[in-house]
Amino acid sequence: MPTPIEIRQLDQWVLDSVFAGQALPGTSSAVALPDVAHFLRYPAIILSDEGLAGDLSADSLPKPLRVMSVAALKSESYESEIAYLRFNNEVLDADRVRVTLEARIFSRKGEPAGLGLSAVHVTFRRRNGEWTVEDSPAISAA
């Protein structure tokens, strides 16, 4: 089964691909999240700690990375709208993981749950000890 360290690395690759344009392993292009421009309006890229496999690096990102709890996100949304990202990973089997990076938003209305914007879904497969993208990444929009 994939280790938490391996899943954290897969998350990092997806985040770097979306925000820094880095190609994912086994591909020649970056993956696009339709709402990425919305996140670049803020002083930091905000990431929910929900579903997070571990600390991620902001070294390749165009803005600092700010990790927040869902409670803190809800609290800040009472002051103003807040867009954030959330990882939702699924271990499919011992050598496959689907990484989903969701773009979400809490508005000033203080919804009990954030509203979905768009998401990117990337399935990775481990072959000979190396993780690569299994199929073309899928994009979904709310």
Chimera marker file (.cmm) of the C-alpha trace (Angstrom):
<marker_set name="trace">
<marker id="1" x="0.000" y="0.000" z="0.000" r="1" g="1" b="0" radius="0.5"/>
<marker id="2" x="1.160" y="3.570" z="-0.590" r="1" g="1" b="0" radius="0.5"/>
<marker id="3" x="2.768" y="5.208" z="2.424" r="1" g="1" b="0" radius="0.5"/>
<marker id="4" x="1.682" y="8.625" z="3.734" r="1" g="1" b="0" radius="0.5"/>
<marker id="5" x="5.012" y="9.981" z="2.455" r="1" g="1" b="0" radius="0.5"/>
<marker id="6" x="4.248" y="8.702" z="-1.052" r="1" g="1" b="0" radius="0.5"/>
<marker id="7" x="0.731" y="10.161" z="-0.983" r="1" g="1" b="0" radius="0.5"/>
<marker id="8" x="2.126" y="13.490" z="0.212" r="1" g="1" b="0" radius="0.5"/>
<marker id="9" x="4.529" y="13.447" z="-2.781" r="1" g="1" b="0" radius="0.5"/>
<marker id="10" x="1.622" y="12.789" z="-5.174" r="1" g="1" b="0" radius="0.5"/>
<marker id="11" x="-0.274" y="15.725" z="-3.633" r="1" g="1" b="0" radius="0.5"/>
<marker id="12" x="2.791" y="17.932" z="-4.057" r="1" g="1" b="0" radius="0.5"/>
<marker id="13" x="3.110" y="17.004" z="-7.732" r="1" g="1" b="0" radius="0.5"/>
<marker id="14" x="-0.532" y="17.892" z="-8.400" r="1" g="1" b="0" radius="0.5"/>
<marker id="15" x="-0.260" y="21.213" z="-6.523" r="1" g="1" b="0" radius="0.5"/>
<marker id="16" x="2.979" y="22.121" z="-8.370" r="1" g="1" b="0" radius="0.5"/>
<marker id="17" x="1.433" y="21.148" z="-11.700" r="1" g="1" b="0" radius="0.5"/>
<marker id="18" x="-1.670" y="23.304" z="-11.173" r="1" g="1" b="0" radius="0.5"/>
<marker id="19" x="0.087" y="26.408" z="-9.821" r="1" g="1" b="0" radius="0.5"/>
<marker id="20" x="3.616" y="26.229" z="-11.257" r="1" g="1" b="0" radius="0.5"/>
<marker id="21" x="2.900" y="24.551" z="-14.590" r="1" g="1" b="0" radius="0.5"/>
<marker id="22" x="5.119" y="21.561" z="-13.879" r="1" g="1" b="0" radius="0.5"/>
<marker id="23" x="4.454" y="18.414" z="-15.898" r="1" g="1" b="0" radius="0.5"/>
<marker id="24" x="3.234" y="15.442" z="-13.900" r="1" g="1" b="0" radius="0.5"/>
<marker id="25" x="5.440" y="12.323" z="-13.881" r="1" g="1" b="0" radius="0.5"/>
<marker id="26" x="4.831" y="10.293" z="-17.018" r="1" g="1" b="0" radius="0.5"/>
<marker id="27" x="3.310" y="13.247" z="-18.910" r="1" g="1" b="0" radius="0.5"/>
<marker id="28" x="4.613" y="16.143" z="-20.939" r="1" g="1" b="0" radius="0.5"/>
<marker id="29" x="2.193" y="18.780" z="-19.695" r="1" g="1" b="0" radius="0.5"/>
<marker id="30" x="0.783" y="20.366" z="-16.582" r="1" g="1" b="0" radius="0.5"/>
<marker id="31" x="-2.766" y="19.846" z="-15.414" r="1" g="1" b="0" radius="0.5"/>
<marker id="32" x="-5.138" y="22.814" z="-15.432" r="1" g="1" b="0" radius="0.5"/>
<marker id="33" x="-7.624" y="23.661" z="-12.694" r="1" g="1" b="0" radius="0.5"/>
<marker id="34" x="-10.303" y="25.935" z="-14.224" r="1" g="1" b="0" radius="0.5"/>
<marker id="35" x="-10.529" y="28.196" z="-11.162" r="1" g="1" b="0" radius="0.5"/>
<marker id="36" x="-6.793" y="28.731" z="-10.613" r="1" g="1" b="0" radius="0.5"/>
<marker id="37" x="-7.000" y="32.475" z="-11.394" r="1" g="1" b="0" radius="0.5"/>
<marker id="38" x="-9.483" y="32.892" z="-8.553" r="1" g="1" b="0" radius="0.5"/>
<marker id="39" x="-6.858" y="31.685" z="-6.066" r="1" g="1" b="0" radius="0.5"/>
<marker id="40" x="-4.181" y="34.022" z="-7.370" r="1" g="1" b="0" radius="0.5"/>
<marker id="41" x="-6.251" y="37.058" z="-6.301" r="1" g="1" b="0" radius="0.5"/>
<marker id="42" x="-5.443" y="36.320" z="-2.660" r="1" g="1" b="0" radius="0.5"/>
<marker id="43" x="-2.132" y="36.993" z="-0.871" r="1" g="1" b="0" radius="0.5"/>
<marker id="44" x="-1.718" y="33.241" z="-0.226" r="1" g="1" b="0" radius="0.5"/>
<marker id="45" x="-2.953" y="29.961" z="-1.670" r="1" g="1" b="0" radius="0.5"/>
<marker id="46" x="-5.236" y="28.582" z="1.009" r="1" g="1" b="0" radius="0.5"/>
<marker id="47" x="-5.360" y="24.830" z="1.572" r="1" g="1" b="0" radius="0.5"/>
<marker id="48" x="-7.658" y="23.008" z="3.972" r="1" g="1" b="0" radius="0.5"/>
<marker id="49" x="-5.958" y="20.587" z="6.336" r="1" g="1" b="0" radius="0.5"/>
<marker id="50" x="-8.875" y="18.198" z="5.740" r="1" g="1" b="0" radius="0.5"/>
<marker id="51" x="-7.620" y="15.228" z="3.713" r="1" g="1" b="0" radius="0.5"/>
<marker id="52" x="-4.040" y="16.501" z="3.722" r="1" g="1" b="0" radius="0.5"/>
<marker id="53" x="-1.442" y="13.724" z="3.795" r="1" g="1" b="0" radius="0.5"/>
<marker id="54" x="1.281" y="15.922" z="5.303" r="1" g="1" b="0" radius="0.5"/>
<marker id="55" x="3.128" y="19.212" z="4.984" r="1" g="1" b="0" radius="0.5"/>
<marker id="56" x="3.528" y="20.498" z="1.437" r="1" g="1" b="0" radius="0.5"/>
<marker id="57" x="6.143" y="22.881" z="0.086" r="1" g="1" b="0" radius="0.5"/>
<marker id="58" x="5.358" y="26.290" z="-1.408" r="1" g="1" b="0" radius="0.5"/>
<marker id="59" x="8.798" y="26.541" z="-3.057" r="1" g="1" b="0" radius="0.5"/>
<marker id="60" x="7.418" y="26.167" z="-6.605" r="1" g="1" b="0" radius="0.5"/>
<marker id="61" x="4.210" y="28.112" z="-6.021" r="1" g="1" b="0" radius="0.5"/>
<marker id="62" x="3.626" y="31.710" z="-7.126" r="1" g="1" b="0" radius="0.5"/>
<marker id="63" x="2.279" y="32.629" z="-3.670" r="1" g="1" b="0" radius="0.5"/>
<marker id="64" x="2.786" y="31.411" z="-0.099" r="1" g="1" b="0" radius="0.5"/>
<marker id="65" x="0.793" y="28.373" z="0.999" r="1" g="1" b="0" radius="0.5"/>
<marker id="66" x="-1.479" y="28.784" z="4.016" r="1" g="1" b="0" radius="0.5"/>
<marker id="67" x="-2.919" y="25.614" z="5.569" r="1" g="1" b="0" radius="0.5"/>
<marker id="68" x="-6.095" y="26.135" z="7.614" r="1" g="1" b="0" radius="0.5"/>
<marker id="69" x="-8.608" y="23.996" z="9.479" r="1" g="1" b="0" radius="0.5"/>
<marker id="70" x="-12.213" y="23.914" z="8.268" r="1" g="1" b="0" radius="0.5"/>
<marker id="71" x="-13.248" y="25.746" z="11.455" r="1" g="1" b="0" radius="0.5"/>
<marker id="72" x="-10.778" y="28.556" z="10.721" r="1" g="1" b="0" radius="0.5"/>
<marker id="73" x="-11.987" y="28.756" z="7.110" r="1" g="1" b="0" radius="0.5"/>
<marker id="74" x="-15.592" y="29.105" z="8.273" r="1" g="1" b="0" radius="0.5"/>
<marker id="75" x="-14.595" y="31.741" z="10.799" r="1" g="1" b="0" radius="0.5"/>
<marker id="76" x="-12.724" y="33.834" z="8.227" r="1" g="1" b="0" radius="0.5"/>
<marker id="77" x="-15.571" y="33.539" z="5.729" r="1" g="1" b="0" radius="0.5"/>
<marker id="78" x="-17.777" y="35.602" z="8.056" r="1" g="1" b="0" radius="0.5"/>
<marker id="79" x="-15.479" y="38.543" z="7.327" r="1" g="1" b="0" radius="0.5"/>
<marker id="80" x="-15.243" y="37.985" z="3.570" r="1" g="1" b="0" radius="0.5"/>
<marker id="81" x="-15.456" y="35.328" z="0.882" r="1" g="1" b="0" radius="0.5"/>
<marker id="82" x="-12.632" y="32.798" z="1.079" r="1" g="1" b="0" radius="0.5"/>
<marker id="83" x="-11.575" y="30.399" z="-1.667" r="1" g="1" b="0" radius="0.5"/>
<marker id="84" x="-9.604" y="27.342" z="-0.655" r="1" g="1" b="0" radius="0.5"/>
<marker id="85" x="-8.308" y="24.017" z="-1.919" r="1" g="1" b="0" radius="0.5"/>
<marker id="86" x="-8.878" y="20.579" z="-0.462" r="1" g="1" b="0" radius="0.5"/>
<marker id="87" x="-7.265" y="17.241" z="-1.262" r="1" g="1" b="0" radius="0.5"/>
<marker id="88" x="-9.483" y="14.177" z="-1.413" r="1" g="1" b="0" radius="0.5"/>
<marker id="89" x="-7.321" y="11.114" z="-2.056" r="1" g="1" b="0" radius="0.5"/>
<marker id="90" x="-8.481" y="7.577" z="-2.681" r="1" g="1" b="0" radius="0.5"/>
<marker id="91" x="-6.215" y="4.528" z="-2.509" r="1" g="1" b="0" radius="0.5"/>
<marker id="92" x="-7.550" y="2.305" z="-5.307" r="1" g="1" b="0" radius="0.5"/>
<marker id="93" x="-5.210" y="-0.618" z="-4.665" r="1" g="1" b="0" radius="0.5"/>
<marker id="94" x="-1.636" y="-1.298" z="-3.547" r="1" g="1" b="0" radius="0.5"/>
<marker id="95" x="-0.182" y="0.504" z="-6.565" r="1" g="1" b="0" radius="0.5"/>
<marker id="96" x="-2.818" y="3.074" z="-7.564" r="1" g="1" b="0" radius="0.5"/>
<marker id="97" x="-3.962" y="6.311" z="-5.953" r="1" g="1" b="0" radius="0.5"/>
<marker id="98" x="-6.494" y="8.831" z="-7.245" r="1" g="1" b="0" radius="0.5"/>
<marker id="99" x="-5.562" y="12.353" z="-6.124" r="1" g="1" b="0" radius="0.5"/>
<marker id="100" x="-8.357" y="14.902" z="-6.293" r="1" g="1" b="0" radius="0.5"/>
<marker id="101" x="-7.640" y="18.582" z="-5.736" r="1" g="1" b="0" radius="0.5"/>
<marker id="102" x="-10.898" y="20.440" z="-5.183" r="1" g="1" b="0" radius="0.5"/>
<marker id="103" x="-11.399" y="24.195" z="-5.463" r="1" g="1" b="0" radius="0.5"/>
<marker id="104" x="-14.008" y="25.338" z="-2.949" r="1" g="1" b="0" radius="0.5"/>
<marker id="105" x="-15.354" y="28.574" z="-1.495" r="1" g="1" b="0" radius="0.5"/>
<marker id="106" x="-17.009" y="29.807" z="1.678" r="1" g="1" b="0" radius="0.5"/>
<marker id="107" x="-18.972" y="32.990" z="1.079" r="1" g="1" b="0" radius="0.5"/>
<marker id="108" x="-19.961" y="35.678" z="3.532" r="1" g="1" b="0" radius="0.5"/>
<marker id="109" x="-23.274" y="33.885" z="4.002" r="1" g="1" b="0" radius="0.5"/>
<marker id="110" x="-21.532" y="31.397" z="6.288" r="1" g="1" b="0" radius="0.5"/>
<marker id="111" x="-22.715" y="28.187" z="4.631" r="1" g="1" b="0" radius="0.5"/>
<marker id="112" x="-22.288" y="25.107" z="6.805" r="1" g="1" b="0" radius="0.5"/>
<marker id="113" x="-20.110" y="23.555" z="4.078" r="1" g="1" b="0" radius="0.5"/>
<marker id="114" x="-17.993" y="25.137" z="1.376" r="1" g="1" b="0" radius="0.5"/>
<marker id="115" x="-19.388" y="25.286" z="-2.132" r="1" g="1" b="0" radius="0.5"/>
<marker id="116" x="-17.592" y="23.313" z="-4.817" r="1" g="1" b="0" radius="0.5"/>
<marker id="117" x="-16.060" y="25.162" z="-7.759" r="1" g="1" b="0" radius="0.5"/>
<marker id="118" x="-13.941" y="22.785" z="-9.836" r="1" g="1" b="0" radius="0.5"/>
<marker id="119" x="-11.638" y="19.832" z="-9.310" r="1" g="1" b="0" radius="0.5"/>
<marker id="120" x="-8.814" y="17.957" z="-10.967" r="1" g="1" b="0" radius="0.5"/>
<marker id="121" x="-8.600" y="14.167" z="-10.644" r="1" g="1" b="0" radius="0.5"/>
<marker id="122" x="-5.280" y="12.421" z="-11.302" r="1" g="1" b="0" radius="0.5"/>
<marker id="123" x="-4.755" y="8.673" z="-11.016" r="1" g="1" b="0" radius="0.5"/>
<marker id="124" x="-1.186" y="7.610" z="-10.297" r="1" g="1" b="0" radius="0.5"/>
<marker id="125" x="0.201" y="4.091" z="-10.711" r="1" g="1" b="0" radius="0.5"/>
<marker id="126" x="3.380" y="2.722" z="-9.186" r="1" g="1" b="0" radius="0.5"/>
<marker id="127" x="5.460" y="0.689" z="-11.632" r="1" g="1" b="0" radius="0.5"/>
<marker id="128" x="8.911" y="-0.623" z="-10.722" r="1" g="1" b="0" radius="0.5"/>
<marker id="129" x="8.877" y="1.600" z="-7.646" r="1" g="1" b="0" radius="0.5"/>
<marker id="130" x="8.151" y="4.808" z="-9.617" r="1" g="1" b="0" radius="0.5"/>
<marker id="131" x="4.875" y="6.748" z="-9.536" r="1" g="1" b="0" radius="0.5"/>
<marker id="132" x="3.509" y="8.031" z="-12.866" r="1" g="1" b="0" radius="0.5"/>
<marker id="133" x="0.160" y="9.255" z="-14.139" r="1" g="1" b="0" radius="0.5"/>
<marker id="134" x="-1.952" y="6.311" z="-15.280" r="1" g="1" b="0" radius="0.5"/>
<marker id="135" x="-4.517" y="8.113" z="-17.490" r="1" g="1" b="0" radius="0.5"/>
<marker id="136" x="-5.152" y="11.640" z="-18.620" r="1" g="1" b="0" radius="0.5"/>
<marker id="137" x="-6.203" y="13.814" z="-15.686" r="1" g="1" b="0" radius="0.5"/>
<marker id="138" x="-9.934" y="14.575" z="-15.517" r="1" g="1" b="0" radius="0.5"/>
<marker id="139" x="-11.447" y="17.962" z="-14.733" r="1" g="1" b="0" radius="0.5"/>
<marker id="140" x="-14.850" y="18.515" z="-13.172" r="1" g="1" b="0" radius="0.5"/>
<marker id="141" x="-16.739" y="21.740" z="-12.542" r="1" g="1" b="0" radius="0.5"/>
<marker id="142" x="-19.659" y="22.519" z="-10.260" r="1" g="1" b="0" radius="0.5"/>
<link id1="1" id2="2" r="1" g="1" b="0" radius="0.2"/>
<link id1="2" id2="3" r="1" g="1" b="0" radius="0.2"/>
<link id1="3" id2="4" r="1" g="1" b="0" radius="0.2"/>
<link id1="4" id2="5" r="1" g="1" b="0" radius="0.2"/>
<link id1="5" id2="6" r="1" g="1" b="0" radius="0.2"/>
<link id1="6" id2="7" r="1" g="1" b="0" radius="0.2"/>
<link id1="7" id2="8" r="1" g="1" b="0" radius="0.2"/>
<link id1="8" id2="9" r="1" g="1" b="0" radius="0.2"/>
<link id1="9" id2="10" r="1" g="1" b="0" radius="0.2"/>
<link id1="10" id2="11" r="1" g="1" b="0" radius="0.2"/>
<link id1="11" id2="12" r="1" g="1" b="0" radius="0.2"/>
<link id1="12" id2="13" r="1" g="1" b="0" radius="0.2"/>
<link id1="13" id2="14" r="1" g="1" b="0" radius="0.2"/>
<link id1="14" id2="15" r="1" g="1" b="0" radius="0.2"/>
<link id1="15" id2="16" r="1" g="1" b="0" radius="0.2"/>
<link id1="16" id2="17" r="1" g="1" b="0" radius="0.2"/>
<link id1="17" id2="18" r="1" g="1" b="0" radius="0.2"/>
<link id1="18" id2="19" r="1" g="1" b="0" radius="0.2"/>
<link id1="19" id2="20" r="1" g="1" b="0" radius="0.2"/>
<link id1="20" id2="21" r="1" g="1" b="0" radius="0.2"/>
<link id1="21" id2="22" r="1" g="1" b="0" radius="0.2"/>
<link id1="22" id2="23" r="1" g="1" b="0" radius="0.2"/>
<link id1="23" id2="24" r="1" g="1" b="0" radius="0.2"/>
<link id1="24" id2="25" r="1" g="1" b="0" radius="0.2"/>
<link id1="25" id2="26" r="1" g="1" b="0" radius="0.2"/>
<link id1="26" id2="27" r="1" g="1" b="0" radius="0.2"/>
<link id1="27" id2="28" r="1" g="1" b="0" radius="0.2"/>
<link id1="28" id2="29" r="1" g="1" b="0" radius="0.2"/>
<link id1="29" id2="30" r="1" g="1" b="0" radius="0.2"/>
<link id1="30" id2="31" r="1" g="1" b="0" radius="0.2"/>
<link id1="31" id2="32" r="1" g="1" b="0" radius="0.2"/>
<link id1="32" id2="33" r="1" g="1" b="0" radius="0.2"/>
<link id1="33" id2="34" r="1" g="1" b="0" radius="0.2"/>
<link id1="34" id2="35" r="1" g="1" b="0" radius="0.2"/>
<link id1="35" id2="36" r="1" g="1" b="0" radius="0.2"/>
<link id1="36" id2="37" r="1" g="1" b="0" radius="0.2"/>
<link id1="37" id2="38" r="1" g="1" b="0" radius="0.2"/>
<link id1="38" id2="39" r="1" g="1" b="0" radius="0.2"/>
<link id1="39" id2="40" r="1" g="1" b="0" radius="0.2"/>
<link id1="40" id2="41" r="1" g="1" b="0" radius="0.2"/>
<link id1="41" id2="42" r="1" g="1" b="0" radius="0.2"/>
<link id1="42" id2="43" r="1" g="1" b="0" radius="0.2"/>
<link id1="43" id2="44" r="1" g="1" b="0" radius="0.2"/>
<link id1="44" id2="45" r="1" g="1" b="0" radius="0.2"/>
<link id1="45" id2="46" r="1" g="1" b="0" radius="0.2"/>
<link id1="46" id2="47" r="1" g="1" b="0" radius="0.2"/>
<link id1="47" id2="48" r="1" g="1" b="0" radius="0.2"/>
<link id1="48" id2="49" r="1" g="1" b="0" radius="0.2"/>
<link id1="49" id2="50" r="1" g="1" b="0" radius="0.2"/>
<link id1="50" id2="51" r="1" g="1" b="0" radius="0.2"/>
<link id1="51" id2="52" r="1" g="1" b="0" radius="0.2"/>
<link id1="52" id2="53" r="1" g="1" b="0" radius="0.2"/>
<link id1="53" id2="54" r="1" g="1" b="0" radius="0.2"/>
<link id1="54" id2="55" r="1" g="1" b="0" radius="0.2"/>
<link id1="55" id2="56" r="1" g="1" b="0" radius="0.2"/>
<link id1="56" id2="57" r="1" g="1" b="0" radius="0.2"/>
<link id1="57" id2="58" r="1" g="1" b="0" radius="0.2"/>
<link id1="58" id2="59" r="1" g="1" b="0" radius="0.2"/>
<link id1="59" id2="60" r="1" g="1" b="0" radius="0.2"/>
<link id1="60" id2="61" r="1" g="1" b="0" radius="0.2"/>
<link id1="61" id2="62" r="1" g="1" b="0" radius="0.2"/>
<link id1="62" id2="63" r="1" g="1" b="0" radius="0.2"/>
<link id1="63" id2="64" r="1" g="1" b="0" radius="0.2"/>
<link id1="64" id2="65" r="1" g="1" b="0" radius="0.2"/>
<link id1="65" id2="66" r="1" g="1" b="0" radius="0.2"/>
<link id1="66" id2="67" r="1" g="1" b="0" radius="0.2"/>
<link id1="67" id2="68" r="1" g="1" b="0" radius="0.2"/>
<link id1="68" id2="69" r="1" g="1" b="0" radius="0.2"/>
<link id1="69" id2="70" r="1" g="1" b="0" radius="0.2"/>
<link id1="70" id2="71" r="1" g="1" b="0" radius="0.2"/>
<link id1="71" id2="72" r="1" g="1" b="0" radius="0.2"/>
<link id1="72" id2="73" r="1" g="1" b="0" radius="0.2"/>
<link id1="73" id2="74" r="1" g="1" b="0" radius="0.2"/>
<link id1="74" id2="75" r="1" g="1" b="0" radius="0.2"/>
<link id1="75" id2="76" r="1" g="1" b="0" radius="0.2"/>
<link id1="76" id2="77" r="1" g="1" b="0" radius="0.2"/>
<link id1="77" id2="78" r="1" g="1" b="0" radius="0.2"/>
<link id1="78" id2="79" r="1" g="1" b="0" radius="0.2"/>
<link id1="79" id2="80" r="1" g="1" b="0" radius="0.2"/>
<link id1="80" id2="81" r="1" g="1" b="0" radius="0.2"/>
<link id1="81" id2="82" r="1" g="1" b="0" radius="0.2"/>
<link id1="82" id2="83" r="1" g="1" b="0" radius="0.2"/>
<link id1="83" id2="84" r="1" g="1" b="0" radius="0.2"/>
<link id1="84" id2="85" r="1" g="1" b="0" radius="0.2"/>
<link id1="85" id2="86" r="1" g="1" b="0" radius="0.2"/>
<link id1="86" id2="87" r="1" g="1" b="0" radius="0.2"/>
<link id1="87" id2="88" r="1" g="1" b="0" radius="0.2"/>
<link id1="88" id2="89" r="1" g="1" b="0" radius="0.2"/>
<link id1="89" id2="90" r="1" g="1" b="0" radius="0.2"/>
<link id1="90" id2="91" r="1" g="1" b="0" radius="0.2"/>
<link id1="91" id2="92" r="1" g="1" b="0" radius="0.2"/>
<link id1="92" id2="93" r="1" g="1" b="0" radius="0.2"/>
<link id1="93" id2="94" r="1" g="1" b="0" radius="0.2"/>
<link id1="94" id2="95" r="1" g="1" b="0" radius="0.2"/>
<link id1="95" id2="96" r="1" g="1" b="0" radius="0.2"/>
<link id1="96" id2="97" r="1" g="1" b="0" radius="0.2"/>
<link id1="97" id2="98" r="1" g="1" b="0" radius="0.2"/>
<link id1="98" id2="99" r="1" g="1" b="0" radius="0.2"/>
<link id1="99" id2="100" r="1" g="1" b="0" radius="0.2"/>
<link id1="100" id2="101" r="1" g="1" b="0" radius="0.2"/>
<link id1="101" id2="102" r="1" g="1" b="0" radius="0.2"/>
<link id1="102" id2="103" r="1" g="1" b="0" radius="0.2"/>
<link id1="103" id2="104" r="1" g="1" b="0" radius="0.2"/>
<link id1="104" id2="105" r="1" g="1" b="0" radius="0.2"/>
<link id1="105" id2="106" r="1" g="1" b="0" radius="0.2"/>
<link id1="106" id2="107" r="1" g="1" b="0" radius="0.2"/>
<link id1="107" id2="108" r="1" g="1" b="0" radius="0.2"/>
<link id1="108" id2="109" r="1" g="1" b="0" radius="0.2"/>
<link id1="109" id2="110" r="1" g="1" b="0" radius="0.2"/>
<link id1="110" id2="111" r="1" g="1" b="0" radius="0.2"/>
<link id1="111" id2="112" r="1" g="1" b="0" radius="0.2"/>
<link id1="112" id2="113" r="1" g="1" b="0" radius="0.2"/>
<link id1="113" id2="114" r="1" g="1" b="0" radius="0.2"/>
<link id1="114" id2="115" r="1" g="1" b="0" radius="0.2"/>
<link id1="115" id2="116" r="1" g="1" b="0" radius="0.2"/>
<link id1="116" id2="117" r="1" g="1" b="0" radius="0.2"/>
<link id1="117" id2="118" r="1" g="1" b="0" radius="0.2"/>
<link id1="118" id2="119" r="1" g="1" b="0" radius="0.2"/>
<link id1="119" id2="120" r="1" g="1" b="0" radius="0.2"/>
<link id1="120" id2="121" r="1" g="1" b="0" radius="0.2"/>
<link id1="121" id2="122" r="1" g="1" b="0" radius="0.2"/>
<link id1="122" id2="123" r="1" g="1" b="0" radius="0.2"/>
<link id1="123" id2="124" r="1" g="1" b="0" radius="0.2"/>
<link id1="124" id2="125" r="1" g="1" b="0" radius="0.2"/>
<link id1="125" id2="126" r="1" g="1" b="0" radius="0.2"/>
<link id1="126" id2="127" r="1" g="1" b="0" radius="0.2"/>
<link id1="127" id2="128" r="1" g="1" b="0" radius="0.2"/>
<link id1="128" id2="129" r="1" g="1" b="0" radius="0.2"/>
<link id1="129" id2="130" r="1" g="1" b="0" radius="0.2"/>
<link id1="130" id2="131" r="1" g="1" b="0" radius="0.2"/>
<link id1="131" id2="132" r="1" g="1" b="0" radius="0.2"/>
<link id1="132" id2="133" r="1" g="1" b="0" radius="0.2"/>
<link id1="133" id2="134" r="1" g="1" b="0" radius="0.2"/>
<link id1="134" id2="135" r="1" g="1" b="0" radius="0.2"/>
<link id1="135" id2="136" r="1" g="1" b="0" radius="0.2"/>
<link id1="136" id2="137" r="1" g="1" b="0" radius="0.2"/>
<link id1="137" id2="138" r="1" g="1" b="0" radius="0.2"/>
<link id1="138" id2="139" r="1" g="1" b="0" radius="0.2"/>
<link id1="139" id2="140" r="1" g="1" b="0" radius="0.2"/>
<link id1="140" id2="141" r="1" g="1" b="0" radius="0.2"/>
<link id1="141" id2="142" r="1" g="1" b="0" radius="0.2"/>
</marker_set>
